[in-house]
């Protein structure tokens, strides 16, 4: 808990008792930094995140260094953290990326698809269907190797080139990933334009299409200040996996209108106030984000980090 016994715990009805936070700061956060963070600092960041109680920490990406130079050290990083007790998913773009990840012992794999043609072209240099065709053997091989596979779907709520994204278009990509064998999905509000009613409509449609809430995670950006409101809507619908980034790090290098991810500390503050268990020690998490912010040379954008670290000064 934070100083002075706050936030006061006032549970709300019909919300989950526990939420699993899928921490993305070390991958989705650091990949968007202009500076390249040294490998040992990344490893220490992940160790501190695990020490704060986070059990799922997305570690890195096995993408070609040309596309994401900030994560070019995946082969050097993963052996430094492989013995941690936390789950350490890694992102792979294709067969080559999967082979590299499996060779290092990674068994939690993520692939990233798009709900829109424009973003698929910008991010993957393929059409939506072409990218799904690439992922199909990747997912199947990962499953054959005993892996757990997460399917990211970007631009679920809006696209900077195409505008509003039809719900059925998102559902088609989600169903394709589940049919391949993905164990879970992460619905990405890549440019942060979702609102709670929109979130509930998409989740309801996915349920109708046979995708249950217990395999869905949500990934909100706070561009318009809606990330926590959208998270609450997802909780009301029964979603129990929430993506967040320590200190609010991150954005998207292929969508310039995308601002930072939902800050993990802001999420934990809200969940603690609702009496929802996360297993996270908020004080340790704030200290970790303050430590990383010092290495990045700028303050954390997380309101909770700023509030609690200010109290300690």
Buried (B, 14 or more C-beta within 10 A) or exposed (E): EBEEEEBEEEEEEEBBEEBBBBBBBBBBBBBBBEEEBEBEBBBBBBBBBBBBBBBBBBBBBBBEEEBBEBBBBBBEBBEBBEEBEBBBBBBBBBEEBBEBBBEBEBBBBBBBBBBBBBBBBBBBEBEBEEBBEBBBEBBEBBBEEEBBBBBBBBBBBBBBEBEEBEBEBBBBBBBBBBEBBBBBBBBBBBBBBBBBEBBBEBBEBBBEBEBEBEBBBBBBBBBBEBBBBBBBBBBBBBBBBBBBBBBBBBBBBBBEBBBBBBBBBBBBBBBBBBEBEBEBBBBBBBBBBBBBBEBBEEBBBBBBBBBBBEEEE
